[in-house]
Amino acid sequence: MSPIPLGILAAAGSKAIVPAMELISTTVLGGATASVTFSGPWSAYTHLQLRVTVRKASAATTGGVDYSMRLNGSAVANQSSHSLSGDGASVTSWAQSGYNHLLFPLMAPGANATAGIFGAGIIDIPDINSTTKAKMIRFFGGHNSNGNRRVSLISGQAESVTAALSSITFRDEVGDSFAAGSRFSLYGIKG
């Protein structure tokens, strides 16, 4: 028995398996910027997805830097992140807890990296309007800067954020700025 071609299912008028994703907002930086914030409410959506392509404004001797995000502005030190990362030759992992932010190693290239190279990542935040669950994130991203190539998968939990999600703020972990041309796009998923 041969599989049913996907085109037949679409032609038959079947429901989409994946809910539609709608672009809510995009921010493209015109100059160096210390942080980027998206503000809700997003009551029309059940889940959010952020797509980021960023570059660090100053030079980076290691080829990259970690970034962090705060949900609902929470700086309560009970947030945790876990990472699995690889470069094709080795795999590393780490975990952190008791922090006042969620960390993700996007490791965006610095100003000394080849022009036009940006770190890229996708961040999913499910159940954004729940008032009983701690907010979770899932991050997938990678970069290629100064020969340092990595792909990372991260999970994070902000235990103190149980209210409906109302804001998301990105910043450099060590207080640097995002470079001009960095892009942050927020998508909403209904259903």
Wavefront OBJ file of the C-alpha trace (Angstrom):
o trace
v 0.000 0.000 0.000
v 1.471 3.370 -0.970
v 1.134 6.460 1.247
v -1.512 9.072 0.453
v 0.123 12.128 -1.160
v -0.262 15.217 1.013
v -1.661 17.203 -1.907
v -4.736 14.961 -1.952
v -5.473 15.773 1.701
v -5.224 19.486 0.989
v -7.435 19.178 -2.083
v -10.001 17.216 -0.090
v -10.500 20.205 2.197
v -9.106 18.606 5.341
v -8.222 20.809 8.310
v -4.635 21.929 8.645
v -2.685 19.888 11.182
v -0.658 22.924 12.254
v -2.641 26.035 13.283
v -2.040 29.204 11.299
v 0.683 31.514 12.519
v 0.127 35.265 12.214
v 2.780 37.968 12.257
v 2.004 40.335 15.152
v 4.984 42.673 15.068
v 8.531 43.051 13.722
v 11.297 45.288 15.040
v 14.396 45.907 12.898
v 17.028 47.963 14.703
v 18.346 51.097 13.000
v 21.238 51.450 15.461
v 22.774 49.884 18.558
v 20.008 49.112 21.085
v 20.344 47.776 24.638
v 17.014 45.913 24.823
v 13.916 45.093 22.795
v 10.457 44.648 24.359
v 7.194 43.338 22.934
v 4.042 44.234 24.894
v 0.657 42.482 24.915
v -1.959 41.556 25.741
v -2.134 38.679 23.249
v -5.516 37.268 24.248
v -6.364 36.297 20.651
v -3.527 33.733 20.647
v -2.763 30.564 22.602
v 0.967 30.379 21.827
v 3.670 32.813 20.670
v 6.755 32.316 18.543
v 9.653 34.753 18.269
v 12.140 34.657 15.419
v 15.327 36.588 15.991
v 18.420 37.344 13.932
v 20.894 39.375 15.948
v 24.409 40.716 15.955
v 26.357 42.232 18.862
v 27.193 45.966 18.585
v 30.742 45.672 19.952
v 33.601 43.324 19.076
v 33.563 39.869 20.653
v 36.825 38.059 21.273
v 35.089 34.694 21.547
v 32.882 35.216 18.498
v 29.644 35.510 20.411
v 27.740 36.293 23.555
v 24.744 34.929 25.433
v 21.411 36.708 25.529
v 18.603 36.659 28.036
v 14.899 37.373 28.145
v 12.427 38.373 30.838
v 8.749 37.486 30.741
v 6.332 40.030 32.268
v 9.400 41.939 33.483
v 9.979 39.336 36.189
v 13.373 39.571 37.898
v 12.532 36.967 40.550
v 15.519 34.630 40.986
v 13.678 31.342 40.480
v 14.079 30.920 36.723
v 15.937 28.027 35.110
v 17.332 27.104 31.696
v 18.781 23.875 30.257
v 20.857 23.556 27.086
v 22.130 20.959 24.644
v 24.563 22.341 22.078
v 26.774 20.916 19.342
v 29.298 22.031 16.736
v 29.599 18.853 14.639
v 32.602 17.589 16.600
v 31.447 17.758 20.215
v 28.287 18.120 22.279
v 27.992 20.161 25.456
v 25.208 20.712 27.937
v 24.558 22.943 30.914
v 21.837 23.888 33.340
v 21.272 26.962 35.483
v 18.696 27.732 38.122
v 17.994 30.517 40.580
v 18.522 33.246 37.962
v 16.404 36.379 37.469
v 16.053 35.796 33.706
v 15.920 33.040 31.102
v 19.212 32.499 29.276
v 19.677 31.277 25.742
v 23.091 30.978 24.041
v 22.291 32.545 20.711
v 25.946 33.628 20.661
v 25.404 36.363 18.117
v 28.550 37.431 16.252
v 30.321 40.596 17.346
v 31.156 43.672 15.287
v 34.538 42.118 14.433
v 32.892 39.133 12.677
v 32.393 38.979 8.920
v 29.806 41.529 7.759
v 26.312 40.160 7.227
v 26.681 37.253 9.674
v 23.924 37.103 12.324
v 22.972 34.562 14.955
v 19.472 33.182 14.422
v 16.958 31.582 16.735
v 13.334 30.582 17.181
v 11.664 30.786 20.598
v 8.309 29.149 21.319
v 6.180 30.130 24.325
v 3.102 27.892 24.812
v -0.053 28.545 26.852
v 0.566 32.283 27.135
v -2.840 33.077 28.642
v -2.825 30.411 31.349
v -3.044 31.837 34.859
v -2.128 28.577 36.607
v 1.030 27.410 34.797
v 4.574 28.738 35.035
v 5.640 30.076 31.648
v 7.973 27.847 29.637
v 10.102 28.537 26.575
v 11.725 26.363 23.928
v 14.602 27.814 21.941
v 16.360 26.493 18.837
v 19.155 28.506 17.279
v 22.601 28.658 15.816
v 25.309 30.870 14.485
v 28.483 30.953 12.428
v 30.911 33.591 13.590
v 34.696 33.672 13.320
v 34.712 29.936 12.606
v 32.718 29.180 15.762
v 29.672 27.238 14.523
v 27.092 25.859 16.955
v 23.472 24.761 17.099
v 21.631 24.832 20.437
v 18.380 23.518 21.873
v 17.235 25.171 25.114
v 14.312 24.863 27.483
v 13.491 27.389 30.166
v 10.972 27.956 32.930
v 10.024 31.180 34.697
v 8.426 29.767 37.851
v 7.243 33.152 39.137
v 5.402 34.027 35.911
v 1.975 32.382 36.148
v -0.129 35.354 35.003
v -1.083 35.724 31.351
v 1.946 36.819 29.349
v 1.990 40.592 28.858
v 5.598 41.435 27.891
v 8.797 39.882 26.549
v 12.133 41.704 26.858
v 15.409 40.697 25.188
v 18.786 41.961 26.370
v 22.458 41.101 26.176
v 23.554 38.996 29.164
v 26.576 41.236 29.867
v 24.930 44.601 29.159
v 26.088 45.158 25.576
v 23.765 46.263 22.750
v 22.219 44.598 19.742
v 23.681 45.896 16.464
v 21.842 47.714 13.693
v 20.068 45.285 11.388
v 19.105 42.894 14.192
v 15.524 41.700 13.673
v 12.904 40.521 16.181
v 9.605 39.141 14.853
v 6.678 38.062 17.025
v 4.117 35.567 15.719
v 0.886 34.371 17.310
v -0.735 30.950 16.997
v -4.478 30.553 17.472
v -6.356 27.441 18.501
l 1 2 3 4 5 6 7 8 9 10 11 12 13 14 15 16 17 18 19 20 21 22 23 24 25 26 27 28 29 30 31 32 33 34 35 36 37 38 39 40 41 42 43 44 45 46 47 48 49 50 51 52 53 54 55 56 57 58 59 60 61 62 63 64 65 66 67 68 69 70 71 72 73 74 75 76 77 78 79 80 81 82 83 84 85 86 87 88 89 90 91 92 93 94 95 96 97 98 99 100 101 102 103 104 105 106 107 108 109 110 111 112 113 114 115 116 117 118 119 120 121 122 123 124 125 126 127 128 129 130 131 132 133 134 135 136 137 138 139 140 141 142 143 144 145 146 147 148 149 150 151 152 153 154 155 156 157 158 159 160 161 162 163 164 165 166 167 168 169 170 171 172 173 174 175 176 177 178 179 180 181 182 183 184 185 186 187 188 189 190 191
